Amino acid sequence: MSVFSHWPNRITALRFLGAFFLFGLLTVIGEEGPAGKMTLIHVSFWVFVVVAATDFLDGYLARRDNLVSAFGRIADPFVDKVLILGTLIFLAVLPWSKPWVPAWAVVLILAREFLVTGIRGWVESLGRDFGADMLGKVKMVLQSFAVGSVLFVNAFPWPEALFPYVSGLSHALMWGTIVITLLSGASYVQKTRTLLKELDP
């Protein structure tokens, strides 16, 4: 039976394609930003919202119908990382979006993901469970809101009096993402230290 016989895995695959469709839109928008490509930025915002939001749909369907699979366990978080990290990289280098996304923050988030992925692979090779904890889940949600907010700020023609508040909210979400990234990474490192003590008392 194909891994795409069930809707959760189909949705995961569609999300992957949606992420690359978003990257294509951001590539076309390029450096012009709102001045020349407002419609495309508007579409990019809604594509991101749909792809990010359907992360909850495929997980819900898999649990509801008891269709949790090895493919889903690997592909779902992989697609999440492609979407969030890929979009962050674009936003960190494009002139119209990088004021909200400092490059060093993207490096920090990438470093955390590499670290946790490496730790998880090692721990699970020992036969131990190392799934996402609550901080990891909060991190993913906050990252989604932060990335979406940067597109949101640029996708609509805001009144001059309102723009500072919308922009400020986006900055706050990005700083919140940085903080939760550090806390989440520290949490996984602490759990690994505890495990190492158990293995080598």
Contacts in CASP RR format, 6 or more apart in sequence:
PFRMAT RR
TARGET T0000
AUTHOR 0000-0000-0000
METHOD contacts of the structure
MODEL  1
MSVFSHWPNRITALRFLGAFFLFGLLTVIGEEGPAGKMTLIHVSFWVFVV
VAATDFLDGYLARRDNLVSAFGRIADPFVDKVLILGTLIFLAVLPWSKPW
VPAWAVVLILAREFLVTGIRGWVESLGRDFGADMLGKVKMVLQSFAVGSV
LFVNAFPWPEALFPYVSGLSHALMWGTIVITLLSGASYVQKTRTLLKELD
P
3 9 0 8 1.000
3 69 0 8 1.000
3 71 0 8 1.000
4 10 0 8 1.000
4 13 0 8 1.000
6 61 0 8 1.000
6 62 0 8 1.000
6 65 0 8 1.000
6 67 0 8 1.000
6 69 0 8 1.000
7 58 0 8 1.000
7 61 0 8 1.000
8 58 0 8 1.000
8 59 0 8 1.000
8 61 0 8 1.000
8 62 0 8 1.000
8 65 0 8 1.000
8 67 0 8 1.000
8 69 0 8 1.000
8 72 0 8 1.000
9 58 0 8 1.000
9 67 0 8 1.000
9 69 0 8 1.000
9 71 0 8 1.000
9 72 0 8 1.000
9 75 0 8 1.000
11 54 0 8 1.000
11 57 0 8 1.000
11 58 0 8 1.000
11 61 0 8 1.000
12 58 0 8 1.000
12 71 0 8 1.000
12 72 0 8 1.000
12 75 0 8 1.000
12 76 0 8 1.000
12 79 0 8 1.000
13 75 0 8 1.000
14 54 0 8 1.000
15 51 0 8 1.000
15 54 0 8 1.000
15 55 0 8 1.000
15 58 0 8 1.000
15 79 0 8 1.000
15 83 0 8 1.000
16 75 0 8 1.000
16 79 0 8 1.000
16 82 0 8 1.000
18 47 0 8 1.000
18 51 0 8 1.000
19 51 0 8 1.000
19 79 0 8 1.000
19 82 0 8 1.000
19 83 0 8 1.000
19 86 0 8 1.000
19 87 0 8 1.000
21 47 0 8 1.000
22 44 0 8 1.000
22 47 0 8 1.000
22 48 0 8 1.000
22 51 0 8 1.000
22 83 0 8 1.000
22 87 0 8 1.000
23 86 0 8 1.000
23 87 0 8 1.000
23 90 0 8 1.000
25 40 0 8 1.000
25 43 0 8 1.000
25 44 0 8 1.000
25 47 0 8 1.000
26 44 0 8 1.000
26 87 0 8 1.000
26 90 0 8 1.000
26 91 0 8 1.000
26 94 0 8 1.000
27 90 0 8 1.000
28 37 0 8 1.000
28 40 0 8 1.000
29 37 0 8 1.000
29 40 0 8 1.000
29 41 0 8 1.000
29 44 0 8 1.000
29 94 0 8 1.000
30 37 0 8 1.000
30 94 0 8 1.000
31 94 0 8 1.000
31 95 0 8 1.000
31 96 0 8 1.000
32 96 0 8 1.000
33 41 0 8 1.000
33 94 0 8 1.000
33 95 0 8 1.000
33 96 0 8 1.000
33 154 0 8 1.000
34 41 0 8 1.000
34 96 0 8 1.000
34 154 0 8 1.000
34 155 0 8 1.000
34 157 0 8 1.000
35 96 0 8 1.000
38 155 0 8 1.000
38 157 0 8 1.000
41 151 0 8 1.000
41 154 0 8 1.000
41 155 0 8 1.000
42 155 0 8 1.000
42 156 0 8 1.000
44 151 0 8 1.000
44 155 0 8 1.000
45 148 0 8 1.000
45 151 0 8 1.000
45 152 0 8 1.000
45 155 0 8 1.000
48 83 0 8 1.000
48 87 0 8 1.000
48 147 0 8 1.000
48 148 0 8 1.000
48 151 0 8 1.000
49 148 0 8 1.000
51 83 0 8 1.000
52 83 0 8 1.000
52 144 0 8 1.000
52 147 0 8 1.000
52 148 0 8 1.000
55 76 0 8 1.000
55 79 0 8 1.000
55 80 0 8 1.000
55 140 0 8 1.000
55 144 0 8 1.000
58 72 0 8 1.000
58 76 0 8 1.000
59 76 0 8 1.000
61 67 0 8 1.000
62 68 0 8 1.000
62 69 0 8 1.000
62 72 0 8 1.000
77 132 0 8 1.000
80 140 0 8 1.000
81 113 0 8 1.000
84 140 0 8 1.000
84 143 0 8 1.000
84 144 0 8 1.000
84 147 0 8 1.000
85 106 0 8 1.000
85 109 0 8 1.000
85 110 0 8 1.000
85 113 0 8 1.000
87 147 0 8 1.000
88 101 0 8 1.000
88 106 0 8 1.000
88 109 0 8 1.000
88 143 0 8 1.000
88 147 0 8 1.000
89 106 0 8 1.000
90 97 0 8 1.000
91 97 0 8 1.000
91 98 0 8 1.000
91 100 0 8 1.000
91 101 0 8 1.000
91 147 0 8 1.000
91 150 0 8 1.000
91 151 0 8 1.000
92 98 0 8 1.000
92 101 0 8 1.000
92 102 0 8 1.000
92 103 0 8 1.000
92 105 0 8 1.000
92 106 0 8 1.000
93 103 0 8 1.000
96 154 0 8 1.000
97 150 0 8 1.000
97 151 0 8 1.000
97 154 0 8 1.000
100 149 0 8 1.000
100 150 0 8 1.000
100 153 0 8 1.000
100 167 0 8 1.000
100 170 0 8 1.000
100 171 0 8 1.000
100 174 0 8 1.000
101 150 0 8 1.000
101 174 0 8 1.000
105 174 0 8 1.000
105 177 0 8 1.000
105 178 0 8 1.000
108 178 0 8 1.000
108 181 0 8 1.000
108 182 0 8 1.000
109 143 0 8 1.000
109 177 0 8 1.000
109 178 0 8 1.000
109 181 0 8 1.000
112 181 0 8 1.000
112 182 0 8 1.000
112 184 0 8 1.000
112 185 0 8 1.000
115 185 0 8 1.000
115 188 0 8 1.000
115 189 0 8 1.000
116 184 0 8 1.000
116 185 0 8 1.000
116 188 0 8 1.000
119 130 0 8 1.000
119 188 0 8 1.000
119 189 0 8 1.000
119 192 0 8 1.000
120 130 0 8 1.000
120 131 0 8 1.000
120 188 0 8 1.000
121 130 0 8 1.000
123 130 0 8 1.000
123 192 0 8 1.000
123 195 0 8 1.000
124 130 0 8 1.000
126 199 0 8 1.000
128 195 0 8 1.000
130 191 0 8 1.000
132 140 0 8 1.000
133 184 0 8 1.000
133 187 0 8 1.000
133 188 0 8 1.000
133 191 0 8 1.000
135 180 0 8 1.000
135 183 0 8 1.000
135 184 0 8 1.000
135 185 0 8 1.000
135 187 0 8 1.000
136 180 0 8 1.000
136 184 0 8 1.000
136 187 0 8 1.000
138 180 0 8 1.000
138 184 0 8 1.000
139 177 0 8 1.000
139 180 0 8 1.000
139 181 0 8 1.000
139 184 0 8 1.000
142 173 0 8 1.000
142 176 0 8 1.000
142 177 0 8 1.000
142 180 0 8 1.000
143 177 0 8 1.000
143 181 0 8 1.000
145 173 0 8 1.000
146 170 0 8 1.000
146 173 0 8 1.000
146 174 0 8 1.000
146 176 0 8 1.000
146 177 0 8 1.000
149 169 0 8 1.000
149 170 0 8 1.000
149 173 0 8 1.000
149 174 0 8 1.000
150 170 0 8 1.000
150 174 0 8 1.000
152 166 0 8 1.000
152 170 0 8 1.000
153 163 0 8 1.000
153 166 0 8 1.000
153 167 0 8 1.000
153 170 0 8 1.000
158 166 0 8 1.000
END
